Amino acid sequence: MAWFQIFQDGPEYEARRNKPSFAPPNLTLKDVHDAVPKHLFQKNTPKSLFYVFRHLVFTYAFFLLATRIDDLLWLAGSRLGIKSAGQIIIRILCWSSYWFWQSIAFTGIWCLGHEAGHEALSSKPLINTVIGLLLHTSILVPYYAWRATHRTHHKSTNHLERDETHIPPTRHDFKLPDGKIAVAMDYKELLEETPAFTLFKLFMRQFLGYQLYLFHNRKGNPKYPPWTSHYVPSSAIFKPEHRDLWVGNSIIVSNVAICTMLAILGSYINNAGWLAAWKYYLVPWIVTFTYLQHSDPTIPYYRKDQWTFARGALATVDRPFFGWIGRIFLHNIAHDHVAHHFFSSIPFYNQPQVTEAIKPVLGEYYNYDSSNTFYSLWRSFTQCTFVEADGDVVFFKNQQGQAVRECRT
């Protein structure tokens, strides 16, 4: 790929954009289910545990190497004769490299905990629970609470009334005039931002958005009261079936686990200092892929009777997120996200075969995008601005009130 192509839309995205008239798919779950070989549904506990162990070894190795950065700088200065300016460059390169790789590793821990929440690592529920609770708690995610709302997300993907996350704002939320009378100046006054401010918002969402969503439903479904939280067992995000004694207690268990992790971090900070905690633990975070899987100008949202489970599962995008890095460290979550939404309990190591098996059945409705990850992030963040407040099948519109696709009537 030539360097300039990283700033271009991938051919798959262009193909969807060049088909502006969209007809909702009418595939049945049976059609898709029958295409998958039965052996791919089987869960191999030892294999899953191996992947978890291997990932934790990589994570610890990255940390161990980071603790040697100062020794490397001393060696470069005293024995190799590298001057202070060169040492500064080496320091920047070393810490940037660590933060990138450890952010990938932390995200991979989230992915494995997410697999456990779908009962996809083992046929034994206790093994999934123990792994999921330990992994998610280590990165400050309340395992039981998030598992409950995430399963609701899977049952209502891209349903504008029922989905838990990725609910786009509407024209009314921005107080825009009706689309029939709105002019360019209306959009410019209410939506236009400087590139610097857009970049700042993008940065803040990627690094703080997930925790803010857990804490007070930031960018979650607006049907819930303000400050609805994953940390409160009585929150409106939990459905009646979540309010029995065990589930209520399990959400408290998540909170206790999070408090325990915070206590461990506090003890580490007390012994090693804030700077160490900042360098080794707090900086490496990345949530880009969760946004990109469900935010794309060419992907529809549904209301009312137009939504079906199959249509919701197809309203996701497979992306080669960081190539082989995403395969190894993010456990196929971005590469095979469409298959995951159809078969969330199939182990991640079988999902590439599932994707290949269902592609012929999905046909033109299989969504893939080879566009550069960072370019895709900027494109979605700047073009996925709002949807219309009416209409049963809608697409994102940009800051000029334009959509790249419309539903065929």
Phi, psi and omega in degrees: 000127176292152186301324184288344182287345177291346178255024180236154174291141176292158182299328180291320177295316179299322180296319178292318181295328180279000172245073187295338179270118186247133174245123181303140180291154178239030177292149175256155177298328179296319178303315183287317183298319183292342181279348186264123176302139187298329184292341180287343178281346185285142180253132182249101185300310179302321179296317178297317180296325177298315180296321178296313180298315180299319181294319179293326176297315177300316182299315179293323179297319178299316179298316182297318178296324180295325179291349180261003183297317180297322177296321178298319180294321178296317178298317181296324182281316188274324186257329183261354176073023179283128183288174185299321179297319178294323179295323178297317179297316179298318179299314180299316180295317182295312182290324177297319178296315179298313182298323177295306185293323180285331174295321175297317181295316178297320178296323176297324174299317176301317182298319180292321175296323176298319176298318178298322179296336176268008183058037186258353181271330185208155174281352179263112183304323182297321179295316177300317183295313182297313180296313182298316181296316182292315184292312182292322179297325182296337177246024173063045174245124179287102193304304185294317183295313181292325178300320181297312182286329179292324177293325175296320176303318180293328180281348185220033186303127179060024169269119189293340178262329191250341182296153183272326185226175177059033177275115183284150173291158180255173176305320181294325180299327179269002181057039178277149175295164176306143183301336182285338182242349181295141178242172185304322182295328178299314180291321182298316183291324188262338188240334188293137179229157172287150178304324181296317180292322176298317179297320178297315178298319179298315179299313182295321181293320183291327185261338181237346189301318184294314180294324177293324175297315179294321187284317182214029173065031177300124181066016174273192182294124184288357179290343182275155178297157177303146178064027171295132190230147174288349184265359181248113184302333181272006183301150180292345179291341179268130183281166180308322180290347176271356188261012176288174188300315185293312183295319176302316178294324182294326177293324175295322177301318176302315181296318178297319179297318179296317178298322177297317178296320177296323177295320177296317178296320178298319178295320178295318179297321180297325183271320187254342179098160181298322184299318179296316179298321180295313184292315190269335188236314190280326183291316187287086175225145177205129180229019186304317189294329181294328177286315185291333181295336187232008180231104183205136183299339185262004186253134185276158166244152185236151172233158169053226188281356180282342183276138167225164180300317181296318179295321177295317179297327180280350179271042176228168185230130170276133179225140176281065188300108181058025173058233183296334178298316178294326178296313187279313189265335180254006168055046171068010188294329178267324182294327187232044185286328177297311178300321179298323180287333174281323187224074187289342181266359174283133181303147184299330182285350174260349186296325176302322178289326177296316179303313180295327182288326185266347180307312181299329180285319182287327178058230183293347181271358173281123184258119178226148180214114180269008178302148177308138186302311183291324176295317179299321180297313179295319180298313181293320184292329182265339183254338179269079189263312181201168172237163177290150182281350176230169184105136183276338176226116186229159177235158175300146170243153183270191183286356173253009178075024183247141176247147179276344179219156175223151178285135178289129181259000000 
